[in-house]
Amino acid sequence: MANYIIPDNPTYNAAIRALEQGDAVDAEKVVNPLIQQIVSNVAAVKSQSDIETGIVSLTNTAQYPFNNSMATVALVQNRRTLDYIVIFDVISCVGYTGTIEFYDKQLNGFKVRYDGAATAAEIKYYVIGGMENASD
């Protein structure tokens, strides 16, 4: 039984030859290489579109109107470009969070803070994009 290998650094290759009606179907010469390229293409597309999620806890010990709720989030998987977005949901908070800001984006992370009077907040974030090659 053949096992198909998912490459460590898959690359997408659109040049997959279509089988034709008259082709001799040989497992080793035709079918297995075709399926292996399809597996590699799927892995390449998946690696470029992975969504990373996490939860960050913020605390604010300053008295209103001041706020020191900033936290740095390290991404598990570095992005290839800064062309990514961060979507969030406030899971819990003690007080009013006000505006939540994601800023100082880097390939390996970003910073987050809120400007309200809340003493604590838990924020679930979703990082989308940034996995396409910088030269694309």
ABEGO torsion letter per residue (X at the ends): XBBBBBBABBBBBABBBBBBAABBBBAAAAAAAAAAAAAAAAAAAAAAABBBBBBBBBBBABBOABBAABBBBBBABBBABABBBBBBBBABBBEBAEBBBBBGBBAAEBBBBBABABABBBBBBBBBEGABBAAX
